[in-house]
Amino acid sequence: MTVLDQFVAFAKDLPADRREPLDEVLGAIMATYSTEHAFSDAEAVELDRRVAEPKPEYSSPATIAELLGKRFKA
């Protein structure tokens, strides 16, 4: 049984008055879900590669500020 199956079983056992907040939260999650900006397969592979990098290199706060036009706390 998946977590989703377990959740559905749990939700079905709730009294009707306790399901309303659940309906609101799930509705909000579904309303914000979009594949419009999903990563392509190639982008996902590149992200996985970068996250697995044993010694990652990061831009300095000054470089970020230069690119974005505002300062960030280091």
Secondary structure by P-SEA (a helix, b strand, c coil): ccaaaaaaaaaaacccccaaaaaaaaaaaaaaccccccccaaaaaaaaaaaaccbbbbbcaaaaaaaacccccc
